[in-house]
Amino acid sequence: MILYGSKGAHLRTAPLPGTTCPACATPDGMKASVYSRYAHVYFIPSFPVSKTAVAQCDHCQQAWEEKNLPAQLQPAVRELRKSTRFPLWHWAGVGVLVLGLAGAAIAGRYHEHDRKAWLAAPHAGDIYTVHSPGDSTKYSLLKVVSAKGNTVEVVGNDYETDDSSPVSELNSPEKYGKESQSLTVLDLQIMHNKGQLTDVDRLEK
């Protein structure tokens, strides 16, 4: 379940010089406070939604929300609201998302580099994720039992799954067949280029 919603925050309170209270006529006694509303996900601020202001007289304590401002206060209050910026922490969720995406992209590049290197130089214990041909959504595994020169001996997994990252689910010794088959490094490259071999994991580095 995703917990989301919105919350308010006080941004700024400042005097409104040159204004007079519409209620008690006290000069230069007005101030205005600016408030924000921001969206949050799991209570982490994600992005700002709106700003509003409230004007109040320090002398008589009469207050007006922005939608009910007397005409003589509107210019000063709206200028204060306009000049008040949302704090950076209102964007914390967006920042976390951007950092997460950047981290995933960097990790993906490193893994792609490793994948190409591991395909070019197979090692006993390497695990290949293979995708069934055609429009199938099934994935399974091949495990390298030996690699000598250009020849790779692999055993196939007897199980399939819809998970495109099936190592954690299928990589158990009892789930692999007993009979091995021989492939060449070129065979592996061709399978990878055709989308039949989608990933390489080297759990024992």
N, C-alpha and C positions, 0 to 999 in steps of 0.2 A: 504494500500500500504506500502510495506517495503522499507525504504530508506537505501540503502547500497552502498558501493563503497570502494575506497582506497585513502589514503593520505600519504604524505611524511613528514618526520621530520628529523631535524639535530640532530645527536647523539653526535658527538665529532669532535674536530679539534686538531691536535697535530703535532709537528715538526717531520721531518724525518732526524734524525742525521746521518751523514756519507754519505749523498747523495749529488749529484751535479746536478744542473739544466741542463737538456739536451739541453735547448735552449740558455741560456746565459753563461753556465759553472760556475755560482756562487756556491761556495761550502757552504754546510750547510744552504741553504736558502729555502729548500723545506718544505712544510707542506702538510698535507692531511686531508680532512674532510670526515667523514663517515655519510651517510644518510640511513634512513630506510624507508620502505614502509609498511604500515599496513592496514588491512581491518577494516572497521567500519560498524556498523549497527545503524541507527538513530544517526549517528555522534558519537557514543560511540566506542572507539577503541576496537576491538575484539581479534585480534591476529596478530603478525608480519608476513609479507610475504617475505621480502627480505632486504638485505643490499647492498649498493654500496659505492664506494669511489671516490673522486676527488682529484687529486694532483695539487698543484699550487706553483709557485715560488714567494717568497716575493719580489724579486728584479725586475724581468721583468714582473711579473703577468701572465705569460703563464700558462695555465691550461690544464690538461688532464683528461678525464673521465677514469674510470677503464678499460673499454674495449679497450681504445686506449693508454694505458700506455706504455711508452718506457721501454724496457727490464730492464734497470738498476734501475728503480723505482718499478718494480712489486713486488719483495720480501718484501720490507719495507711497501708498501701500503697494500698489502694483509695480512701481519701480523697484521697491525693496524686494518684492518677491522675484521679480525678473533677474535682479542682480545677485540673488542668492543661489549658489550652485549646489547641486547634489553632491554629498561627500563620496569619496571613492569607495568607501565600504558598502555603499548601496549596490555596487557592481561586483561584490565579492563572488557571487555565484557564477557570473559570466567569466570572471578571471580564473576561477577554479576550472571551469569547463575548457577555456582556451588552453590553460596549462596542461590539462589532461589530454586534450587532443594533440597538442604539440609533443607531449611525452609519448603518446601512442604512436605518432608518426615516426619519431626518432627510433623507438623500439622496433617498429616495423621495418625500418631501413636496415637496422643492425641484423634483425632476424633474416631478412631477405639475403643479406650478404653471407650470413652463416649458411643459409639453405643452399645457395649456389656452391659454396665451398664444400659442403658436406656431400652434395650430389657428385661433385667432381672427384672426391676422394672418400669413398664409402668406408665405413668403419663398423666392425662387428658390434651389434647392439643398436645401430641406427634404426629408427622406426619411420616408415613412410606411410603417410596418410594417402589412401587411394580412393578415388571416386568412381562409382560404377558408371559404365558407358551409357550414352543416351541421355534421356531426361530424368534419370533416376536421382533421387535425393539421398541415396544410401552411401555411407562411407565405411571403410574398413581399414585394416592395417597390414603392412608387410614388415617383417622384422629381419634385419640382416644377421645371419648366423656366422658368416665368414666373408672376407673380402681379400682376394688375392689377385694382384695385377688389375686386369680389366674385367675380371669375373666376380660377380657378387652372388652369393647363395642367400636366398630369402625363404622364409616360411610365411604362409598366409594366415591371417586370422579367420577363424570360422564364423565370426559374428559380424553383423552390420548394424549401423545406427544412423539416425537422421542428423546427428550432431556432426558438424563439419570439423570439429576438433575432438576426435574420439579417443585420444590417447588415455586420458584418465579413466574412461569407461571400459575400454577394450583391452588395454595393455596388461593382461595377466597371463602368466605362462600356460595355464590350462586352457586358454582360449585360442591358442595357436595350433595349427595342424602339425603333423609329424613329418610330412613329406616336404622337402625343400625343392626349389626350382632355381635354375641358373639364369641370371640376367647379366647384361654387360652395362658398363657405365653409359654407353650410348643409348641402350634401351631405356635406362632411367631418365636420361635427358629428353628423349622423345616422349615418354609418358608425361613428363613434367610440361613440355611444350604443348601437349594436347589437352592438358587439364585433367589427365587421369591420375597423376601424382601431384597432390596439392600442397603437401607440407613435409618437412623433414624435422625430426626431433632427435637430438643426441643427448640422451639422459645421462650417459656415463662419459664425461669429458675428461 
